[in-house]
Amino acid sequence: MARSGLAAAARVAHWADAALGPGRDGSASDGKGTLSDATAERAARDLGLTVAQVRADWDTARLAGLVEVHGDSARPGWRLRAWDRDDSAVLRGWVALFDAWSLAHPEPERLEHGAVPDVVSAMPQVLSFLHLSAGPVPVEQLLDLLEQRVTELRTERCEIPYGPQPEPAPAPAGAEDAPLAPLLDWALHALASVGALTYGDGQATLTPLGNWAVWVKLEQICVAAQSPAGNIERAAEDMLRGCAQLRPNAARDEYRAWLAARPVGSAVTELLGAARGDDALLRGLAFEALRVVGAPAEHDVRAVLDEPTLRPYALLWLAEHDGVDPEDAHEVLTREEATWLWVDTAAAVADHGEAPMLVRHLESAVQPTVPMLLDEVRAVGHPRTVQVLVALAAAHPDPALAKAVRRAAFQVHTGGS
């Protein structure tokens, strides 16, 4: 159903990708990625459509993330790139369109615009009721529910919190008294236009795709409400620190709850920001959280391949995402990248672990002997090399090996050989 509903949008997006290509701008200079008149007319000729159909399909493609707007230009989104091979990309594209239903079908001019935000905010409860009803629901019943929910929202806004508050902005004239029936009619038509429900004969019914989407939203709310360690409202860095002492399964539950409470794009940006910090432990945990994100993070993970600090983590993430067994994923790293990652992981262990863990970490090095490891560790130039080697020398029970490691640390510190 999602593929069928987005087929026309995908067709126009694929056309733009092939016909325009990189560096050739086919958009108008409005900062919204709107197709220029010439481009829309050319697409209509090539695809056998009207200009109006092309523009409508292009708008759908933008809302579904099949194309991404950057300034005055648009480029293919990761969902379009993954369209033929990844069903989850198609479903996520449709969910993005579903979330943007009020933009996909703008309200008529005759409606009271001041009441529209209240109706949009109340519709999730209406959709949840449709989902739980598991069948057709009379519009009169939905209108009663909508009116109750809108009244609740307006009452909540009138609550006076403790302490001095700024003057509230005046409500738009007529918004409180606007009849909601026309707005409900618009909302149901808009949701029908994106394939979430069917609407006619005085009743509405969720489609199987709409039922699935609402179920996913409800599940996300439940997951978010069950954040086991209470990190859901915290910034990515604080959340990761809170997960550092959790067992892997518990940490993944926490990541899912944290991710469910925020948009995927901003969550991925936050996680990569935390990974760029000085704490190597957070770097590793951030990419564990990105594994929970899955395919939507692929574009952003690929974008950090040029950052030496993140490159080994990104390469492993991409290998596992492409289906490589996690135990074999390290084979995608060069010797230097594997050594850099070894030092970074050792830094995390030195900062947050215990001495025996650091000693055991020696066994994970790709080099067959300690002298070879020390030579290559000095060569990769990790900023924490000295601290890691000093900590390893202090932790290792073998005096001869500890002495060799201390000598290597001194040589790195002084720049000697």
C-alpha positions as CSV (number, residue, x, y, z in Angstrom):
1,M,0.0,0.0,0.0
2,A,2.8,2.4,0.8
3,R,4.6,1.7,-2.4
4,S,1.3,2.2,-4.4
5,G,0.5,5.4,-2.5
6,L,3.9,6.9,-3.2
7,A,4.5,5.5,-6.7
8,A,3.7,8.7,-8.5
9,A,5.9,10.8,-6.1
10,A,8.7,8.3,-6.5
11,R,8.4,8.5,-10.3
12,V,8.7,12.3,-10.4
13,A,11.6,12.1,-7.9
14,H,13.4,9.5,-10.0
15,W,12.8,11.6,-13.1
16,A,14.4,14.6,-11.4
17,D,17.4,12.6,-10.2
18,A,18.0,11.3,-13.8
19,A,17.0,14.3,-15.8
20,L,18.5,17.1,-13.7
21,G,21.3,15.3,-11.9
22,P,23.8,17.0,-9.5
23,G,24.7,20.6,-10.1
24,R,21.8,21.3,-12.3
25,D,19.2,23.3,-10.5
26,G,15.5,22.8,-11.6
27,S,13.9,24.6,-8.6
28,A,12.6,28.1,-8.2
29,S,14.5,30.4,-5.9
30,D,12.0,30.4,-3.1
31,G,14.0,28.4,-0.5
32,K,11.4,25.6,-0.6
33,G,12.7,23.4,-3.4
34,T,9.6,24.3,-5.5
35,L,10.0,23.2,-9.2
36,S,10.5,26.0,-11.6
37,D,7.9,26.5,-14.3
38,A,10.3,25.3,-17.0
39,T,11.3,22.2,-15.1
40,A,7.6,21.3,-14.2
41,E,6.7,21.7,-17.9
42,R,9.6,19.5,-19.0
43,A,8.7,16.8,-16.4
44,A,5.0,16.9,-17.6
45,R,6.1,16.3,-21.2
46,D,8.6,13.5,-20.3
47,L,6.2,11.7,-18.0
48,G,2.9,12.3,-19.8
49,L,1.4,14.2,-17.0
50,T,-0.1,17.6,-16.5
51,V,1.9,20.3,-14.8
52,A,-0.5,20.3,-11.9
53,Q,0.0,16.5,-11.4
54,V,3.8,17.0,-11.5
55,R,3.7,19.7,-8.9
56,A,1.4,17.7,-6.7
57,D,3.6,14.6,-6.9
58,W,6.7,16.7,-6.3
59,D,5.1,18.1,-3.2
60,T,4.3,14.6,-2.0
61,A,7.9,13.5,-2.7
62,R,9.2,16.4,-0.5
63,L,6.9,15.6,2.3
64,A,7.8,11.9,2.2
65,G,11.5,12.6,2.2
66,L,12.1,11.1,-1.3
67,V,13.7,14.5,-2.1
68,E,15.4,16.7,0.5
69,V,15.5,20.5,0.1
70,H,18.7,22.4,0.9
71,G,18.4,26.1,0.3
72,D,17.1,26.7,-3.2
73,S,18.0,23.2,-4.4
74,A,16.7,19.7,-3.9
75,R,18.5,16.4,-4.0
76,P,17.5,12.7,-3.7
77,G,16.8,11.6,-0.2
78,W,18.1,8.3,1.3
79,R,14.5,6.9,1.0
80,L,14.6,7.3,-2.8
81,R,18.1,5.7,-3.0
82,A,16.8,2.7,-0.9
83,W,13.4,2.6,-2.7
84,D,13.9,-0.6,-4.6
85,R,15.8,-2.6,-1.9
86,D,14.5,-1.5,1.4
87,D,10.8,-1.8,2.4
88,S,11.4,0.0,5.6
89,A,12.5,3.1,3.6
90,V,9.2,3.1,1.8
91,L,7.2,2.7,5.0
92,R,9.2,5.5,6.7
93,G,8.5,7.7,3.7
94,W,4.8,7.0,3.9
95,V,4.8,7.7,7.7
96,A,6.5,11.0,7.0
97,L,3.7,11.9,4.6
98,F,1.1,10.7,7.1
99,D,2.7,12.9,9.8
100,A,2.4,15.9,7.3
101,W,-1.2,15.3,6.4
102,S,-2.2,18.8,7.2
103,L,0.4,20.1,4.7
104,A,-0.5,17.5,2.0
105,H,-4.0,18.8,1.9
106,P,-4.1,22.5,3.0
107,E,-7.2,23.8,4.6
108,P,-9.7,25.7,2.4
109,E,-9.6,29.5,2.7
110,R,-13.1,29.6,4.1
111,L,-12.2,27.8,7.3
112,E,-11.4,29.6,10.5
113,H,-7.6,29.4,10.5
114,G,-7.3,30.2,14.2
115,A,-8.9,26.9,15.1
116,V,-6.8,24.8,12.7
117,P,-3.8,24.2,15.2
118,D,-6.2,22.9,17.8
119,V,-7.7,20.5,15.4
120,V,-4.3,19.3,14.2
121,S,-3.2,18.8,17.8
122,A,-6.4,16.9,18.6
123,M,-6.4,14.5,15.6
124,P,-4.0,11.9,17.1
125,Q,-6.7,11.1,19.7
126,V,-9.3,10.9,17.0
127,L,-7.0,8.5,15.1
128,S,-6.4,6.4,18.2
129,F,-10.1,6.1,18.7
130,L,-10.5,5.0,15.0
131,H,-7.7,2.4,15.6
132,L,-9.3,1.0,18.8
133,S,-12.7,0.9,17.1
134,A,-11.4,-1.4,14.4
135,G,-14.1,-0.5,12.0
136,P,-16.3,2.3,10.6
137,V,-17.0,5.1,13.0
138,P,-19.8,7.7,12.4
139,V,-18.6,11.2,11.9
140,E,-20.9,12.5,14.6
141,Q,-19.1,10.4,17.1
142,L,-15.7,11.6,15.9
143,L,-17.0,15.2,16.1
144,D,-18.0,14.7,19.7
145,L,-14.5,13.4,20.5
146,L,-12.8,16.2,18.6
147,E,-14.9,18.8,20.4
148,Q,-14.0,17.3,23.8
149,R,-10.3,17.1,23.0
150,V,-10.2,20.7,21.6
151,T,-11.9,21.9,24.8
152,E,-9.3,20.1,26.9
153,L,-6.5,21.7,24.9
154,R,-8.0,25.2,25.3
155,T,-8.5,24.6,29.0
156,E,-4.9,23.5,29.5
157,R,-3.7,26.8,27.9
158,C,-5.8,28.7,30.4
159,E,-4.1,27.1,33.4
160,I,-2.2,29.7,35.4
161,P,1.3,28.4,36.4
162,Y,2.9,29.5,39.7
163,G,5.0,32.6,39.5
164,P,5.1,35.6,37.2
165,Q,4.4,34.8,33.5
166,P,4.4,36.9,30.3
167,E,1.2,38.1,29.0
168,P,-0.5,35.4,26.9
169,A,-0.8,36.0,23.2
170,P,-4.4,36.9,22.3
171,A,-6.3,34.1,20.6
172,P,-7.2,34.7,16.9
173,A,-10.6,36.4,16.6
174,G,-13.4,33.8,16.3
175,A,-11.1,30.8,17.0
176,E,-12.8,29.7,20.2
177,D,-16.3,29.9,18.6
178,A,-15.5,28.4,15.2
179,P,-17.6,25.4,14.4
180,L,-15.4,22.3,14.3
181,A,-17.5,20.2,11.9
182,P,-16.0,21.8,8.7
183,L,-12.5,21.4,10.2
184,L,-13.1,17.7,11.0
185,D,-14.3,17.3,7.4
186,W,-11.1,18.9,6.1
187,A,-9.0,16.8,8.4
188,L,-10.7,13.5,7.3
189,H,-10.4,14.4,3.7
190,A,-6.7,15.3,4.2
191,L,-6.0,11.9,5.9
192,A,-7.9,10.1,3.2
193,S,-5.7,11.9,0.6
194,V,-2.6,10.4,2.0
195,G,-4.1,6.9,2.3
196,A,-4.6,6.8,6.1
197,L,-8.4,6.3,6.0
198,T,-11.5,6.1,3.9
199,Y,-14.1,8.7,4.3
200,G,-17.7,8.7,3.0
201,D,-21.3,8.1,3.7
202,G,-21.0,9.9,7.0
203,Q,-18.3,7.6,8.5
204,A,-14.6,7.1,8.5
205,T,-12.5,3.9,8.6
206,L,-8.7,3.5,8.9
207,T,-7.0,1.7,6.0
208,P,-4.7,-1.2,6.9
209,L,-1.8,1.1,6.4
210,G,-3.4,3.8,8.6
211,N,-4.1,1.2,11.3
212,W,-0.5,0.1,11.2
213,A,0.8,3.7,11.4
214,V,-1.4,4.5,14.4
215,W,-0.4,1.3,16.1
216,V,3.3,2.2,15.6
217,K,2.7,5.6,17.1
218,L,0.9,4.2,20.1
219,E,3.7,1.6,20.6
220,Q,6.3,4.4,20.5
221,I,4.4,6.3,23.2
222,C,4.3,3.2,25.3
223,V,8.0,2.5,24.8
224,A,8.9,6.1,25.6
225,A,6.7,5.9,28.8
226,Q,8.7,2.9,29.9
227,S,12.1,4.4,29.8
228,P,13.7,2.1,32.4
229,A,16.5,4.5,33.5
230,G,14.6,7.7,33.1
231,N,16.9,9.3,30.5
232,I,14.2,10.1,27.9
233,E,14.2,13.8,28.4
234,R,18.0,14.2,28.6
235,A,20.4,15.3,25.9
236,A,22.2,12.6,23.9
237,E,25.5,12.9,25.8
238,D,23.8,12.7,29.2
239,M,21.5,9.8,28.0
240,L,24.6,7.9,26.8
241,R,26.4,8.4,30.1
242,G,23.3,7.2,31.9
243,C,23.4,4.0,29.7
244,A,27.1,3.4,30.3
245,Q,26.5,1.1,33.3
246,L,23.5,-0.8,31.8
247,R,23.6,-4.2,30.4
248,P,23.4,-4.3,26.5
249,N,19.7,-5.2,26.4
250,A,18.7,-2.6,29.0
251,A,20.8,0.0,27.2
252,R,19.0,-0.8,23.9
253,D,15.7,-0.4,25.6
254,E,16.8,3.0,26.8
255,Y,18.0,4.0,23.3
256,R,14.6,3.0,21.8
257,A,12.7,5.0,24.4
258,W,15.0,8.0,23.9
259,L,14.6,7.8,20.1
260,A,10.8,7.3,20.2
261,A,10.5,10.7,22.0
262,R,12.1,12.8,19.3
263,P,12.4,13.2,15.4
264,V,14.8,10.7,13.9
265,G,16.9,13.4,12.1
266,S,17.5,15.5,15.2
267,A,18.2,12.4,17.2
268,V,20.9,11.2,14.8
269,T,22.5,14.7,14.7
270,E,22.6,14.7,18.5
271,L,24.2,11.2,18.7
272,L,26.9,12.1,16.2
273,G,27.5,15.3,18.1
274,A,28.1,13.3,21.2
275,A,30.4,10.9,19.3
276,R,32.6,13.8,18.3
277,G,33.4,14.6,21.9
278,D,36.5,13.7,23.9
279,D,35.0,10.7,25.7
280,A,35.7,7.6,23.7
281,L,33.1,5.6,25.7
282,L,30.4,7.9,24.5
283,R,31.7,7.5,20.9
284,G,31.2,3.7,21.1
285,L,27.8,4.1,22.8
286,A,26.6,6.6,20.3
287,F,27.1,4.2,17.5
288,E,25.4,1.5,19.5
289,A,22.4,3.8,19.7
290,L,22.7,4.5,15.9
291,R,22.4,0.7,15.3
292,V,19.0,0.9,17.0
293,V,18.1,3.8,14.6
294,G,19.0,1.6,11.6
295,A,18.5,2.7,7.9
296,P,17.4,6.3,8.5
297,A,20.9,7.0,10.0
298,E,22.7,5.7,6.9
299,H,23.1,9.0,5.1
300,D,24.4,10.8,8.1
301,V,26.8,8.0,9.0
302,R,28.2,8.0,5.5
303,A,28.7,11.7,5.8
304,V,31.2,11.3,8.7
305,L,33.5,8.9,6.9
306,D,35.9,11.8,6.2
307,E,36.2,12.5,10.0
308,P,39.2,10.4,11.3
309,T,37.7,10.2,14.8
310,L,34.5,8.7,13.6
311,R,35.6,6.8,10.5
312,P,36.3,3.4,12.0
313,Y,33.0,3.4,13.9
314,A,31.1,4.5,10.8
315,L,32.7,1.8,8.6
316,L,31.7,-0.9,11.1
317,W,28.2,0.5,11.3
318,L,27.8,0.6,7.5
319,A,29.2,-3.0,7.2
320,E,26.7,-4.3,9.7
321,H,23.9,-2.3,8.1
322,D,24.8,-3.9,4.8
323,G,24.4,-7.4,6.3
324,V,28.0,-8.3,7.3
325,D,28.2,-10.5,10.4
326,P,29.3,-8.2,13.3
327,E,32.1,-10.7,14.1
328,D,33.5,-10.2,10.6
329,A,32.8,-6.5,10.2
330,H,36.3,-5.5,11.4
331,E,37.6,-6.8,8.1
332,V,36.4,-3.6,6.4
333,L,39.0,-1.6,8.4
334,T,42.5,-1.0,7.3
335,R,45.3,-2.0,9.6
336,E,45.7,1.7,10.6
337,E,42.0,2.2,11.2
338,A,41.8,-1.0,13.3
339,T,44.8,0.2,15.4
340,W,43.2,3.7,15.8
341,L,40.0,2.0,17.0
342,W,42.0,-0.2,19.4
343,V,43.5,2.9,21.0
344,D,40.2,4.7,21.2
345,T,38.5,1.7,22.8
346,A,41.5,1.4,25.2
347,A,41.0,5.1,26.1
348,A,37.3,4.3,27.0
349,V,38.4,1.3,29.1
350,A,41.2,3.4,30.8
351,D,38.7,6.2,31.7
352,H,35.7,4.0,32.8
353,G,36.8,0.4,33.2
354,E,39.1,-1.6,35.5
355,A,42.7,-2.5,35.1
356,P,42.0,-6.2,34.2
357,M,39.8,-5.1,31.4
358,L,42.6,-3.0,29.9
359,V,45.0,-6.0,30.1
360,R,42.4,-8.2,28.4
361,H,42.0,-5.5,25.7
362,L,45.5,-6.4,24.5
363,E,44.1,-9.6,23.1
364,S,41.8,-7.8,20.7
365,A,44.7,-6.1,18.8
366,V,45.2,-7.1,15.2
367,Q,48.9,-7.2,15.7
368,P,50.3,-10.6,16.6
369,T,53.0,-9.3,19.0
370,V,53.1,-6.5,21.6
371,P,56.2,-4.8,19.9
372,M,54.3,-4.7,16.6
373,L,51.3,-3.2,18.4
374,L,53.4,-0.6,20.1
375,D,55.1,0.4,16.8
376,E,51.7,0.8,15.0
377,V,50.0,2.5,17.9
378,R,52.7,5.2,17.9
379,A,52.3,5.6,14.1
380,V,48.5,6.2,14.0
381,G,48.8,9.4,16.2
382,H,45.7,9.0,18.4
383,P,45.6,11.9,20.8
384,R,45.1,9.6,23.8
385,T,48.1,7.3,22.9
386,V,50.3,8.4,25.8
387,Q,47.5,8.1,28.4
388,V,46.5,4.7,27.1
389,L,50.1,3.3,27.2
390,V,50.7,4.7,30.7
391,A,47.5,3.1,32.0
392,L,48.3,-0.2,30.3
393,A,51.9,-0.2,31.7
394,A,50.5,0.5,35.2
395,A,47.9,-2.3,34.8
396,H,50.0,-5.1,33.3
397,P,51.4,-7.7,35.7
398,D,54.4,-8.6,33.5
399,P,57.2,-6.2,34.5
400,A,59.1,-6.6,31.2
401,L,56.1,-5.9,29.1
402,A,55.1,-3.0,31.3
403,K,58.6,-1.5,30.9
404,A,58.3,-1.8,27.1
405,V,54.9,-0.1,27.2
406,R,56.2,2.7,29.4
407,R,59.2,3.2,27.1
408,A,56.8,3.5,24.1
409,A,54.7,6.1,26.0
410,F,57.8,8.1,26.8
411,Q,58.8,8.0,23.1
412,V,55.4,9.2,22.0
413,H,55.4,12.0,24.6
414,T,58.9,13.2,23.6
415,G,58.5,12.6,19.9
416,G,61.4,10.2,19.9
417,S,61.8,6.9,18.1
